[in-house]
Amino acid sequence: MPEITWETPFCGEGASCFRLGTDASGNAYITVSGAEDTYITDSREALRTLIRDIKAGKADHLL
């Protein structure tokens, strides 16, 4: 298992909390808080693109 540095969880009202993390090799991780052993991973650039797209409203239809 890689050495992942997890950020403070992002939590919604009454919803699961998501955590973002990174490692020294340039990978990014997303998990549900409390389940850090189960995650999805991609490059930090992919995570940057995801965050930018969400901020630009490209996922608003999911709300």
C-alpha positions in Angstrom: 0.0 0.0 0.0 1.4 3.4 -0.9 2.1 6.1 1.7 -0.9 8.4 1.2 -1.3 11.8 2.8 -5.0 12.3 3.3 -6.6 15.7 3.5 -9.3 16.6 6.0 -12.7 15.0 4.9 -15.2 17.0 2.8 -18.6 16.3 4.3 -22.1 17.2 3.2 -25.2 17.4 5.4 -26.0 13.9 6.6 -23.9 12.4 3.8 -20.7 10.4 3.5 -17.5 12.3 3.8 -15.0 12.1 1.0 -11.2 12.4 1.4 -8.6 13.4 -1.1 -5.0 12.3 -0.8 -1.7 12.3 -2.6 1.5 10.3 -2.5 5.2 11.1 -3.2 5.0 9.5 -6.6 2.5 12.0 -8.0 -0.6 10.0 -7.6 -4.0 11.2 -6.3 -6.6 9.3 -4.3 -10.3 9.6 -3.5 -12.0 7.6 -0.8 -14.9 7.7 1.6 -13.8 8.8 5.1 -13.4 5.7 7.3 -12.6 3.4 4.3 -9.1 4.7 3.4 -8.0 1.2 2.5 -10.5 1.3 -0.5 -9.8 4.1 -2.9 -9.7 5.1 -6.5 -6.4 6.5 -7.9 -5.2 8.5 -10.9 -2.6 11.2 -11.5 -2.6 14.5 -9.7 -3.3 16.1 -13.1 -6.4 14.0 -13.4 -7.5 15.1 -10.0 -6.8 18.8 -10.9 -8.9 18.4 -14.0 -11.8 16.8 -12.0 -11.8 19.6 -9.4 -11.7 22.3 -12.1 -14.5 20.7 -14.0 -16.6 20.4 -10.9 -16.0 24.0 -10.0 -16.9 25.0 -13.6 -20.3 23.4 -13.1 -19.8 20.3 -15.3 -21.2 18.0 -12.6 -24.1 20.2 -11.5 -26.6 17.9 -13.2 -25.7 15.3 -10.5 -26.9 17.6 -7.7 
